[in-house]
């Protein structure tokens, strides 16, 4: 990143003043002139730009609708600049800008000057505090009390912490939304959806809704665990995630009155959120799906290897694994969610590109997952015969109709219900598909 000289900074300021005058005389409305408060010779970086655009977004959200009559945004080596000519009272504009500067952590880095229509800059009501020691006023800056690298470190921390919390919120919101998108996707063969409760008698849409909402903090916690263990090897994050997962299961059972709605997804989505946390950078928050899935495999591999070495036939899952090599959601995670990367996501993306909406693209994607994945839930409820029946009938439908209609899927739904079949494992993979897709877009 280029270092700028004092002369360049002074020239930039002069140019800015000229630009302000031109905009004021042209539009005759108060002006917000927004720059970033960055010490040292380096004035831009991807993280500084992200912070700046966050400021632009927040400012626009807080201004009355349609009040901006002109805007000018300029990213220069001397710093990010934005000017807004706003049809609004200057003193009220100043209040909005001050509340952003003072009301949120990252606002300390915003300089949002307000100039009224007569060209007079409005003074702030409260002096700003020193970014390092909190002393009010400009004494520290004027006396160069703190070394530049100390100010830069604190500046970076402010940005990093702000975006960490913001992205944690986004990731956990998206995780919950993906769970809901999955349960709302209709029709789904044998599963709870808006059409019926599938092959289930003990749960309905409402159980899934309750469970999805209470799991939000858990997903955020997994993201934090990932970020906080970034200096450890991936498998060392796993015990922390397992503990969080055990608590999340209790939360789920409490919310649903003892019904298992999301046990599988607590495991897989938790690991995915942790992977996102481990790969997270404030300037580049979300990596591509294949990177995230690879990191997930690294987190679980060792623990799963141990699990499968010790497996015996005392549990249904153990018997399935020993007899048929079916490893369920743990196997999926260890493979880096191979079925999602190779079937779920490509299929869903292709359908979305063909203008299928998220519901219809999701229900068809689910069928491709059912016909390709060994779903432990199908084996548990229907045995080998039932599972094979489910795969065969789904495959037949897709061979005859690669993009089946709603009616055709409803017929499949009825057939699954008749046989008491429910592909819950594939439903989880659909939720993961929704999640990774929304993260990438
Ligand atoms: Zn100070």
Boltz pocket constraint, residues with backbone or C-beta under 6 A from the ligand:
constraints:
  - pocket:
      binder: B
      contacts: [[A, 130], [A, 131], [A, 132], [A, 133], [A, 134], [A, 135], [A, 140], [A, 145], [A, 146]]
      max_distance: 6.0
